[in-house]
């Protein structure tokens, strides 16, 4: 905290014992200046909660007569600042907003600890706002002025981490696309576990409004029609599904803007070639407003397909069901009613052991290319490889083929729908049937190349997602039960200071890979987590960010045993978000993408790090 110099008015200044000289008005320099006075009202120290002080605004000196910047307006009290705002050493560099609210036309004049002058007149109507984007350690002097010289008026001065120019929940900011309007094209109703997946809807991309990308999280650029969303997705979430994926597929270079039910703005430009994909992690139930834009302002009118999925489109696990008539007709040549070439199974929901595995040889002479999305490769059309009579329950059904070669899967369900997949886990296909029916299933395992016919393969039939099974196997190498190497701490929702900063050395000898989840790439210390957080949850989200000069990655085991990873979210810094965190232990590894260990800082916060 910088020291405060108490000043005497013009009068008598006694030096020593014998000599008293009349004092003169002091010159305005950094060591003996008119602004360096004790505050008229009080000092306010930075904190997470909004703090408000009532003052009398105004004074007898016009700000523009004090050799201040031209943005400094109004009449202030030159004898002393109204308030001191103290930013203590060690506090996190979060933006702070100073907002004067009054029935009069007020102004703000702020001098930073480094001697810079920050001023504002009308930001919210006639009220001023000064934004301290990266606060300095020390004392800020704050004056609240009145634009007119007539008298003085009361003003409430607010010090807050929340931007007062942003709307309250449920209200729209003036610079936001108008998410309150009915969609221009369609309103979509989906429940978690929907089929077919992806759900698609054709749209025409049109618009010339360049959006305000300061609103968004992610790579945001392009032009949309901001007057109304192109589509609204009313989604009923479930704890069984971790991510909702929204993609725009088009021959044009498109961009995506999505507003989530809780008011977050998510955007993307290029994720799969020129197609954008927005990942909504741990989605909330509610309305998702969607805009599909174009990268260039003059490419309006292009056709685009809006694809909504619960399976990552980057892994090409698109199409749980390819039951469109063209695909159905093409696949009718498969003799699904024949006896299986390898094995017939009868299983009931909840079967054990799980998975049930069968060894086969994949491939055949019948090509399926063009049969529908995900239906590729060569199969034996004369007979299925495996048949299954299944008594369904509430659990999903997963069929996974693994091999050293590139294999494909085709499954005919009891109602005649065909499910196809090529590459879901590396080159291995997975067919996911979220709401299986009771009845007869026919299964073909193909090879992508006809020359690979006869390749040994293993088919696993399971009610557990094989991706989670593989993730759990990969995670066994990480000893989350060991004591943390850097710090073990306990925090409750609403903790201060926020963010909590932990210095550590990122990296290690164990290489994590995408088998643990999307974004899991890098080297970590497998013998123990770097940090263990025992967290008591509340209504706030929980965010983890690793800050380093190196390219870092984050791996976190949540209290429910699930694994969460990220590589690059803010530049090369990874961020893992828990929008609905659970109470319990979070085990955190900070890795490096490549190379040796590097110094890093783990930031634990209930404030989204993308917002500052």
C-alpha positions as CSV (number, residue, x, y, z in Angstrom):
1,X,0.0,0.0,0.0
2,X,1.4,3.4,-0.9
3,X,1.9,5.9,2.0
4,X,-0.6,8.7,2.5
5,X,0.8,12.3,2.9
6,X,-1.3,14.5,5.2
7,X,-1.2,18.1,4.1
8,X,-1.6,21.4,5.9
9,X,-3.5,24.3,4.5
10,X,-1.7,27.6,3.6
11,X,-0.6,29.0,7.0
12,X,2.4,28.6,9.1
13,X,4.9,25.8,8.6
14,X,7.5,25.5,11.5
15,X,10.9,24.1,10.7
16,X,12.9,23.0,13.7
17,X,12.4,25.0,17.0
18,X,13.5,28.5,16.2
19,X,12.4,29.2,12.6
20,X,8.8,29.6,11.5
21,X,8.1,30.7,7.9
22,X,4.8,31.4,6.2
23,X,4.0,28.4,3.9
24,X,3.2,28.9,0.3
25,X,0.8,27.0,-2.0
26,X,2.6,23.8,-3.1
27,X,3.5,22.9,-6.7
28,X,1.9,19.9,-8.3
29,X,4.7,17.3,-8.5
30,X,4.6,13.6,-7.6
31,X,6.1,14.1,-4.2
32,X,4.2,17.2,-3.0
33,X,1.0,17.5,-5.0
34,X,-2.6,18.7,-4.7
35,X,-3.9,15.1,-5.4
36,X,-1.8,13.5,-2.7
37,X,-4.2,14.1,0.2
38,X,-6.1,12.0,2.7
39,X,-9.5,11.2,1.3
40,X,-12.5,13.2,2.2
41,X,-14.6,10.1,2.9
42,X,-12.7,6.8,3.2
43,X,-10.3,4.3,1.8
44,X,-11.7,1.2,0.0
45,X,-9.6,-2.0,-0.3
46,X,-10.1,-4.3,-3.3
47,X,-12.2,-7.3,-2.7
48,X,-14.4,-9.7,-4.6
49,X,-17.7,-8.4,-3.3
50,X,-19.1,-5.1,-4.7
51,X,-18.4,-2.2,-2.3
52,X,-20.4,1.0,-2.4
53,X,-19.6,4.4,-0.7
54,X,-22.0,7.4,-0.8
55,X,-20.2,10.7,-1.4
56,X,-21.2,14.3,-2.3
57,X,-20.1,14.8,-5.9
58,X,-18.7,18.0,-7.3
59,X,-16.5,20.8,-6.1
60,X,-15.2,24.3,-7.0
61,X,-12.5,23.4,-9.5
62,X,-13.0,22.6,-13.2
63,X,-11.0,19.4,-14.0
64,X,-9.9,20.7,-17.4
65,X,-8.1,23.6,-15.6
66,X,-5.7,21.2,-13.8
67,X,-3.6,20.1,-16.8
68,X,-5.4,16.8,-16.9
69,X,-6.3,14.8,-20.1
70,X,-9.1,16.2,-22.2
71,X,-11.4,13.3,-21.2
72,X,-11.4,14.7,-17.6
73,X,-14.5,16.8,-17.3
74,X,-16.7,18.3,-14.6
75,X,-16.2,20.2,-11.3
76,X,-14.2,18.4,-8.6
77,X,-12.9,19.1,-5.1
78,X,-9.2,20.0,-5.6
79,X,-8.5,20.1,-1.8
80,X,-8.7,16.3,-1.5
81,X,-9.8,13.2,-3.4
82,X,-13.2,11.9,-2.4
83,X,-12.0,8.3,-2.0
84,X,-8.9,6.2,-2.0
85,X,-9.0,2.8,-3.7
86,X,-6.3,0.5,-2.4
87,X,-5.1,-2.5,-4.5
88,X,-2.9,-4.6,-2.2
89,X,0.2,-6.5,-3.1
90,X,-0.5,-10.2,-3.9
91,X,-4.0,-9.6,-5.1
92,X,-4.9,-11.3,-8.5
93,X,-5.0,-9.0,-11.5
94,X,-8.7,-9.0,-12.1
95,X,-10.4,-6.0,-13.8
96,X,-12.1,-3.6,-11.4
97,X,-14.9,-1.2,-12.4
98,X,-15.5,2.1,-10.6
99,X,-19.0,3.3,-11.3
100,X,-20.6,6.5,-10.0
101,X,-24.4,6.4,-9.9
102,X,-26.4,9.6,-9.3
103,X,-29.5,11.5,-10.3
104,X,-27.2,14.3,-11.4
105,X,-24.8,14.3,-14.4
106,X,-21.6,13.1,-12.8
107,X,-18.0,12.5,-13.9
108,X,-15.1,10.4,-12.6
109,X,-11.4,11.4,-12.3
110,X,-9.0,8.7,-11.2
111,X,-5.2,8.9,-10.7
112,X,-3.4,5.5,-10.7
113,X,-0.5,4.6,-8.4
114,X,1.7,5.0,-11.4
115,X,0.6,8.6,-12.1
116,X,-1.8,7.9,-15.0
117,X,-5.1,9.8,-15.2
118,X,-8.3,7.9,-16.1
119,X,-11.5,9.8,-16.6
120,X,-15.0,9.2,-17.8
121,X,-18.2,11.2,-18.3
122,X,-21.2,9.4,-19.7
123,X,-20.9,5.6,-20.1
124,X,-24.2,4.4,-18.6
125,X,-26.6,7.3,-19.4
126,X,-25.2,10.2,-17.5
127,X,-23.2,8.0,-15.1
128,X,-19.4,7.5,-15.5
129,X,-17.5,4.2,-15.4
130,X,-13.7,3.8,-15.2
131,X,-12.3,0.3,-16.0
132,X,-9.1,-0.7,-14.3
133,X,-8.2,-3.5,-16.7
134,X,-5.0,-4.6,-15.0
135,X,-4.9,-2.9,-11.6
136,X,-1.6,-1.7,-10.2
137,X,-0.6,-2.4,-6.6
138,X,-1.0,0.8,-4.6
139,X,-3.5,3.6,-3.9
140,X,-5.8,5.1,-6.5
141,X,-7.2,8.6,-5.8
142,X,-10.8,9.0,-6.9
143,X,-12.8,12.2,-7.5
144,X,-16.5,12.3,-8.3
145,X,-17.4,15.4,-10.2
146,X,-20.5,17.1,-11.5
147,X,-20.7,18.1,-15.1
148,X,-22.3,21.4,-14.2
149,X,-21.1,23.8,-11.5
150,X,-24.5,24.2,-9.8
151,X,-24.3,22.8,-6.4
152,X,-23.3,19.3,-5.2
153,X,-25.3,16.0,-5.5
154,X,-25.1,12.7,-3.7
155,X,-23.6,9.8,-5.7
156,X,-23.1,6.1,-4.9
157,X,-19.6,5.0,-6.0
158,X,-19.5,1.2,-6.7
159,X,-16.2,-0.8,-6.8
160,X,-16.9,-4.2,-8.5
161,X,-15.4,-7.0,-10.5
162,X,-18.7,-7.1,-12.6
163,X,-18.9,-4.9,-15.6
164,X,-21.8,-2.5,-14.9
165,X,-22.3,-2.0,-18.7
166,X,-23.3,-5.7,-19.1
167,X,-27.0,-6.5,-18.6
168,X,-28.5,-8.2,-15.6
169,X,-29.5,-11.9,-16.1
170,X,-32.3,-12.2,-18.6
171,X,-31.7,-8.8,-20.1
172,X,-30.0,-8.2,-23.5
173,X,-27.0,-5.8,-23.9
174,X,-27.2,-3.3,-26.8
175,X,-24.1,-4.8,-28.5
176,X,-25.4,-8.4,-28.3
177,X,-27.1,-10.3,-31.2
178,X,-30.8,-10.3,-30.4
179,X,-31.3,-13.7,-28.8
180,X,-34.7,-12.6,-27.4
181,X,-36.4,-12.9,-30.9
182,X,-38.0,-16.0,-32.4
183,X,-35.6,-17.9,-34.6
184,X,-35.6,-17.0,-38.3
185,X,-35.6,-20.6,-39.5
186,X,-36.5,-23.2,-36.9
187,X,-37.0,-24.1,-33.2
188,X,-35.7,-27.5,-32.3
189,X,-36.7,-29.7,-29.4
190,X,-34.1,-32.3,-28.2
191,X,-33.6,-34.5,-25.1
192,X,-30.3,-36.0,-24.1
193,X,-29.7,-39.2,-25.9
194,X,-31.6,-38.1,-29.0
195,X,-31.6,-40.2,-32.2
196,X,-30.7,-39.9,-35.0
197,X,-27.4,-38.3,-34.0
198,X,-26.3,-36.0,-35.5
199,X,-29.7,-34.2,-35.7
200,X,-29.5,-32.0,-38.9
201,X,-31.4,-29.0,-40.2
202,X,-30.7,-27.1,-43.4
203,X,-30.3,-23.4,-43.2
204,X,-29.5,-20.5,-45.5
205,X,-26.6,-18.4,-44.2
206,X,-27.4,-14.7,-44.5
207,X,-26.3,-11.6,-42.7
208,X,-24.0,-8.5,-42.8
209,X,-23.7,-7.7,-39.1
210,X,-20.2,-8.0,-37.7
211,X,-20.7,-9.1,-34.2
212,X,-18.9,-7.7,-31.1
213,X,-16.5,-10.5,-30.5
214,X,-15.5,-9.3,-27.0
215,X,-18.7,-11.1,-25.9
216,X,-17.6,-14.5,-26.9
217,X,-15.4,-17.4,-25.7
218,X,-13.4,-19.0,-28.5
219,X,-12.4,-18.0,-32.0
220,X,-15.1,-15.5,-33.0
221,X,-15.1,-13.7,-36.4
222,X,-17.5,-13.2,-39.3
223,X,-20.9,-11.8,-40.2
224,X,-24.3,-12.8,-39.1
225,X,-27.9,-11.6,-39.1
226,X,-28.0,-10.1,-35.6
227,X,-31.7,-9.3,-35.6
228,X,-32.7,-12.8,-34.6
229,X,-31.0,-16.3,-34.2
230,X,-31.1,-18.6,-37.1
231,X,-32.2,-21.5,-34.9
232,X,-33.0,-22.1,-31.3
233,X,-32.3,-25.5,-29.7
234,X,-34.4,-26.3,-26.7
235,X,-32.3,-29.0,-25.0
236,X,-33.1,-31.2,-22.0
237,X,-29.8,-32.1,-20.5
238,X,-28.9,-35.2,-18.5
239,X,-25.9,-36.0,-16.2
240,X,-25.2,-39.0,-18.4
241,X,-24.0,-36.8,-21.3
242,X,-20.9,-34.6,-20.9
243,X,-20.8,-32.4,-24.0
244,X,-23.2,-31.1,-26.6
245,X,-21.6,-30.4,-30.0
246,X,-23.0,-27.9,-32.5
247,X,-21.5,-27.8,-36.0
248,X,-22.2,-25.9,-39.2
249,X,-21.3,-27.9,-42.3
250,X,-21.1,-25.9,-45.6
251,X,-19.1,-25.5,-48.8
252,X,-18.7,-21.8,-47.7
253,X,-16.3,-20.7,-44.9
254,X,-18.7,-20.4,-42.0
255,X,-18.6,-19.3,-38.4
256,X,-20.8,-20.2,-35.4
257,X,-22.2,-18.1,-32.6
258,X,-24.1,-19.8,-29.7
259,X,-25.7,-18.2,-26.7
260,X,-26.2,-20.8,-23.9
261,X,-29.1,-20.8,-21.4
262,X,-26.9,-19.3,-18.7
263,X,-25.9,-16.4,-20.9
264,X,-22.4,-17.5,-22.1
265,X,-21.4,-16.6,-25.7
266,X,-19.5,-19.4,-27.4
267,X,-18.0,-19.1,-30.9
268,X,-15.9,-20.9,-33.4
269,X,-14.5,-20.3,-36.9
270,X,-12.6,-23.4,-38.2
271,X,-12.7,-26.7,-36.4
272,X,-13.1,-29.3,-39.1
273,X,-11.6,-27.8,-42.2
274,X,-13.6,-24.6,-42.7
275,X,-16.5,-25.9,-40.7
276,X,-17.0,-24.4,-37.2
277,X,-17.8,-26.6,-34.1
278,X,-18.9,-25.2,-30.7
279,X,-18.4,-27.6,-27.8
280,X,-20.8,-27.0,-24.9
281,X,-19.2,-28.9,-21.9
282,X,-21.6,-30.0,-19.2
283,X,-24.6,-28.4,-21.0
284,X,-27.5,-26.9,-19.1
285,X,-31.1,-27.5,-19.9
286,X,-32.7,-24.6,-21.8
287,X,-32.6,-22.6,-25.0
288,X,-29.5,-22.4,-27.1
289,X,-29.7,-19.5,-29.6
290,X,-27.6,-20.3,-32.8
291,X,-26.3,-18.0,-35.5
292,X,-24.4,-19.4,-38.6
293,X,-22.4,-16.6,-40.2
294,X,-19.9,-16.3,-43.0
295,X,-16.2,-15.4,-42.5
296,X,-16.4,-12.7,-45.3
297,X,-19.1,-10.0,-45.3
298,X,-20.2,-10.7,-48.9
299,X,-20.8,-14.5,-48.8
300,X,-24.5,-14.2,-47.7
301,X,-26.9,-16.7,-49.1
302,X,-24.8,-19.9,-48.8
303,X,-26.4,-23.1,-47.7
304,X,-25.3,-24.7,-44.5
305,X,-26.3,-27.8,-42.5
306,X,-26.7,-27.3,-38.7
307,X,-25.6,-30.5,-37.0
308,X,-26.3,-31.1,-33.3
309,X,-24.6,-34.1,-31.7
310,X,-23.6,-35.7,-28.4
311,X,-20.7,-37.4,-30.1
312,X,-17.6,-35.5,-31.0
313,X,-17.7,-34.8,-34.7
314,X,-13.9,-34.5,-34.8
315,X,-13.8,-38.3,-34.2
316,X,-16.2,-38.8,-37.1
317,X,-18.7,-40.7,-34.9
318,X,-21.5,-39.0,-36.8
319,X,-24.7,-40.9,-37.5
320,X,-26.0,-43.2,-34.8
321,X,-28.7,-44.0,-37.3
322,X,-28.6,-43.9,-41.1
323,X,-32.2,-44.8,-41.7
324,X,-32.8,-42.4,-44.5
325,X,-34.6,-44.1,-47.4
326,X,-31.5,-44.0,-49.7
327,X,-29.3,-45.6,-47.1
328,X,-32.0,-48.1,-46.1
329,X,-32.4,-49.2,-49.8
330,X,-28.7,-49.6,-50.3
331,X,-28.3,-51.7,-47.2
332,X,-31.3,-54.0,-47.8
333,X,-29.0,-56.2,-49.8
334,X,-27.4,-57.4,-46.6
335,X,-28.9,-60.7,-45.5
336,X,-29.7,-59.8,-42.0
337,X,-32.0,-62.8,-41.4
338,X,-29.3,-65.5,-42.1
339,X,-27.5,-67.5,-39.4
340,X,-24.4,-65.7,-38.2
341,X,-21.0,-66.6,-39.6
342,X,-19.4,-66.6,-36.1
343,X,-21.8,-66.4,-33.1
344,X,-25.4,-65.8,-31.9
345,X,-25.9,-64.2,-28.5
346,X,-29.0,-63.8,-26.3
347,X,-28.5,-61.0,-23.7
348,X,-30.7,-59.1,-21.3
349,X,-30.1,-55.6,-20.0
350,X,-27.6,-55.7,-17.1
351,X,-25.8,-58.7,-18.5
352,X,-22.5,-59.9,-17.1
353,X,-19.7,-60.1,-17.9
354,X,-19.7,-56.8,-19.6
355,X,-18.3,-56.4,-22.3
356,X,-19.1,-59.6,-24.1
357,X,-16.3,-60.2,-26.6
358,X,-16.2,-62.3,-29.8
359,X,-13.2,-63.0,-32.0
360,X,-13.9,-62.8,-35.8
361,X,-12.3,-62.1,-39.1
362,X,-13.5,-58.8,-40.6
363,X,-14.4,-57.9,-44.2
364,X,-16.0,-59.3,-47.3
365,X,-16.5,-58.6,-51.0
366,X,-19.6,-56.2,-50.9
367,X,-18.7,-52.5,-50.8
368,X,-20.9,-50.1,-48.8
369,X,-19.5,-46.8,-49.9
370,X,-22.3,-44.3,-50.6
371,X,-24.8,-46.2,-48.5
372,X,-25.1,-43.4,-46.0
373,X,-23.2,-41.4,-43.5
374,X,-20.7,-43.6,-41.7
375,X,-21.5,-46.6,-43.9
376,X,-18.2,-47.5,-45.6
377,X,-16.0,-50.5,-46.2
378,X,-16.4,-54.1,-47.4
379,X,-18.6,-56.7,-45.6
380,X,-19.9,-60.2,-46.2
381,X,-23.4,-59.5,-47.5
382,X,-24.5,-63.1,-47.4
383,X,-24.6,-63.4,-43.7
384,X,-24.0,-61.3,-40.6
385,X,-20.9,-61.9,-38.6
386,X,-22.8,-61.8,-35.3
387,X,-26.5,-61.8,-34.3
388,X,-27.9,-60.7,-31.0
389,X,-31.3,-61.2,-29.4
390,X,-31.5,-58.5,-26.8
391,X,-33.9,-57.8,-24.0
392,X,-33.7,-54.0,-23.6
393,X,-33.8,-52.0,-20.4
394,X,-32.9,-48.4,-19.6
395,X,-29.2,-48.7,-20.5
396,X,-27.7,-47.9,-23.9
397,X,-26.1,-50.5,-26.1
398,X,-22.6,-50.1,-27.5
399,X,-20.9,-52.3,-30.2
400,X,-17.2,-51.8,-30.7
401,X,-14.9,-53.5,-33.2
402,X,-11.1,-53.3,-32.6
403,X,-8.4,-54.5,-34.9
404,X,-4.9,-53.7,-36.1
405,X,-6.4,-52.6,-39.4
406,X,-9.0,-50.0,-40.3
407,X,-12.4,-51.6,-39.7
408,X,-16.0,-50.5,-40.0
409,X,-19.4,-51.5,-38.4
410,X,-22.9,-52.0,-39.7
411,X,-25.7,-52.9,-37.3
412,X,-29.4,-53.6,-38.2
413,X,-31.8,-52.9,-35.3
414,X,-35.1,-54.7,-34.7
415,X,-37.1,-51.9,-36.3
416,X,-35.1,-52.1,-39.6
417,X,-32.9,-49.0,-39.0
418,X,-29.2,-49.4,-39.9
419,X,-26.5,-47.9,-37.6
420,X,-23.0,-47.4,-39.2
421,X,-19.6,-46.1,-38.1
422,X,-16.1,-46.0,-39.4
423,X,-13.6,-44.3,-37.1
424,X,-14.7,-43.5,-33.5
425,X,-11.7,-44.6,-31.4
426,X,-8.7,-44.1,-33.7
427,X,-9.5,-46.4,-36.6
428,X,-11.9,-48.5,-34.6
429,X,-15.6,-48.1,-35.2
430,X,-18.3,-47.8,-32.4
431,X,-22.0,-48.0,-32.9
432,X,-23.9,-46.3,-30.0
433,X,-27.6,-47.1,-29.7
434,X,-28.8,-44.8,-26.9
435,X,-32.4,-46.2,-26.6
436,X,-32.1,-49.8,-27.8
437,X,-35.2,-51.8,-28.6
438,X,-35.9,-55.4,-27.6
439,X,-35.4,-57.7,-30.6
440,X,-33.0,-59.1,-33.2
441,X,-29.8,-57.2,-34.1
442,X,-27.5,-58.2,-37.0
443,X,-23.9,-57.1,-36.9
444,X,-21.4,-56.9,-39.8
445,X,-17.7,-56.0,-39.3
446,X,-16.1,-54.6,-42.5
447,X,-12.7,-53.5,-43.6
448,X,-12.1,-50.1,-45.1
449,X,-9.9,-51.7,-47.7
450,X,-11.0,-54.8,-49.7
451,X,-7.5,-56.1,-49.5
452,X,-7.7,-56.3,-45.7
453,X,-10.5,-58.9,-45.9
454,X,-9.9,-61.6,-43.3
455,X,-8.2,-59.3,-40.8
456,X,-8.6,-60.6,-37.2
457,X,-10.9,-58.4,-35.1
458,X,-12.6,-58.4,-31.7
459,X,-16.2,-57.3,-31.3
460,X,-17.2,-56.1,-27.8
461,X,-20.9,-55.7,-26.9
462,X,-21.4,-53.6,-23.9
463,X,-23.7,-51.3,-21.9
464,X,-20.8,-49.1,-21.0
465,X,-19.4,-46.6,-23.5
466,X,-16.1,-48.0,-24.7
467,X,-14.6,-44.5,-24.8
468,X,-15.1,-44.3,-21.1
469,X,-13.8,-47.8,-20.6
470,X,-10.6,-46.9,-22.6
471,X,-10.4,-43.6,-20.7
472,X,-10.5,-45.4,-17.4
473,X,-7.8,-47.8,-18.6
474,X,-5.5,-44.9,-19.7
475,X,-6.2,-43.1,-16.4
476,X,-5.0,-46.1,-14.4
477,X,-1.4,-44.9,-14.9
478,X,-2.1,-41.7,-13.0
479,X,-1.9,-42.2,-9.3
480,X,-4.6,-39.8,-8.1
481,X,-4.6,-41.3,-4.6
482,X,-1.1,-40.1,-3.8
483,X,-0.5,-36.8,-1.9
484,X,-0.2,-33.8,-4.2
485,X,3.4,-32.7,-4.9
486,X,2.7,-28.9,-4.9
487,X,-0.3,-28.3,-2.6
488,X,-3.4,-29.8,-1.1
489,X,-6.0,-27.2,-0.2
490,X,-9.7,-26.9,0.9
491,X,-12.0,-24.2,-0.5
492,X,-15.7,-23.4,-0.2
493,X,-17.8,-21.7,-2.8
494,X,-17.3,-17.9,-2.6
495,X,-13.7,-18.3,-1.5
496,X,-11.3,-15.3,-1.4
497,X,-8.9,-14.3,-2.8
498,X,-10.1,-15.4,-6.2
499,X,-8.3,-16.7,-8.1
500,X,-6.3,-18.9,-5.8
501,X,-2.7,-19.1,-7.3
502,X,-0.5,-22.1,-6.8
503,X,3.1,-22.2,-8.2
504,X,4.4,-25.5,-9.4
505,X,6.6,-27.2,-12.0
506,X,4.5,-28.5,-14.9
507,X,5.3,-31.7,-16.8
508,X,6.7,-35.1,-16.2
509,X,7.7,-38.4,-17.8
510,X,4.3,-39.9,-18.5
511,X,2.6,-39.1,-21.8
512,X,-1.2,-38.7,-21.7
513,X,-3.1,-38.9,-25.0
514,X,-6.5,-38.4,-26.5
515,X,-7.6,-41.9,-25.3
516,X,-8.3,-40.1,-22.0
517,X,-10.5,-37.5,-23.6
518,X,-10.5,-34.7,-26.2
519,X,-7.7,-32.2,-25.4
520,X,-5.6,-34.7,-23.3
521,X,-2.2,-34.3,-24.9
522,X,1.1,-33.8,-23.0
523,X,3.5,-35.0,-20.4
524,X,2.6,-35.2,-16.7
525,X,3.9,-36.6,-13.4
526,X,2.0,-39.9,-13.2
527,X,3.2,-40.7,-9.6
528,X,1.0,-38.1,-8.0
529,X,-1.2,-35.1,-8.8
530,X,0.3,-31.7,-8.7
531,X,-2.6,-30.2,-6.7
532,X,-5.5,-31.7,-4.8
533,X,-8.5,-29.4,-4.1
534,X,-11.1,-30.4,-1.6
535,X,-14.0,-28.2,-2.7
536,X,-17.4,-27.5,-1.1
537,X,-19.6,-26.6,-4.0
538,X,-22.3,-23.8,-4.2
539,X,-24.1,-22.2,-7.1
540,X,-20.9,-20.9,-8.7
541,X,-19.0,-22.5,-11.6
542,X,-15.4,-23.7,-10.9
543,X,-12.6,-23.0,-13.4
544,X,-9.0,-24.2,-13.5
545,X,-6.4,-22.5,-15.7
546,X,-2.6,-23.2,-16.0
547,X,-0.6,-20.1,-16.8
548,X,3.0,-20.6,-18.1
549,X,5.4,-19.5,-20.8
550,X,5.4,-23.1,-21.9
551,X,2.6,-24.9,-23.9
552,X,0.8,-26.5,-21.0
553,X,-2.1,-29.0,-20.6
554,X,-4.5,-29.8,-17.8
555,X,-5.8,-33.2,-16.6
556,X,-8.3,-33.3,-13.8
557,X,-10.1,-36.1,-12.0
558,X,-13.4,-34.9,-10.7
559,X,-15.1,-36.1,-7.5
560,X,-17.4,-38.4,-9.5
561,X,-14.4,-40.2,-11.1
562,X,-14.7,-38.6,-14.5
563,X,-11.6,-37.2,-16.3
564,X,-11.5,-33.8,-17.8
565,X,-8.7,-32.4,-20.0
566,X,-7.7,-29.4,-22.1
567,X,-4.8,-28.3,-24.1
568,X,-5.2,-24.7,-25.5
569,X,-8.1,-22.5,-24.4
570,X,-6.5,-19.1,-23.9
571,X,-3.6,-19.0,-26.3
572,X,-1.4,-21.9,-25.2
573,X,-2.9,-21.9,-21.7
574,X,-5.4,-24.7,-20.9
575,X,-8.7,-24.2,-19.0
576,X,-11.0,-26.8,-17.6
577,X,-14.5,-25.6,-16.6
578,X,-17.0,-27.2,-14.2
579,X,-20.2,-25.3,-14.7
580,X,-22.0,-27.5,-12.2
581,X,-19.2,-28.6,-9.8
582,X,-19.7,-31.3,-7.3
583,X,-18.5,-31.2,-3.7
584,X,-15.4,-33.4,-3.3
585,X,-11.8,-33.9,-4.3
586,X,-10.4,-32.5,-7.6
587,X,-7.0,-34.0,-8.5
588,X,-5.1,-31.8,-10.9
589,X,-2.1,-32.5,-13.1
590,X,-0.4,-29.7,-15.0
591,X,1.5,-31.0,-18.0
592,X,3.6,-29.7,-20.8
593,X,2.8,-30.4,-24.4
594,X,6.4,-31.4,-25.0
595,X,9.9,-31.1,-23.5
596,X,11.1,-30.7,-19.9
597,X,9.4,-29.5,-16.8
598,X,8.6,-25.8,-16.8
599,X,7.4,-23.3,-14.1
600,X,3.7,-22.7,-14.1
601,X,0.9,-21.2,-12.0
602,X,-2.4,-23.0,-11.5
603,X,-5.3,-20.6,-11.1
604,X,-8.4,-21.9,-9.3
605,X,-11.3,-19.5,-9.7
606,X,-15.1,-19.1,-9.7
607,X,-14.7,-16.3,-12.3
608,X,-14.4,-17.4,-15.9
609,X,-10.8,-16.7,-16.8
610,X,-11.9,-15.8,-20.4
611,X,-13.7,-12.8,-19.0
612,X,-10.5,-11.0,-17.9
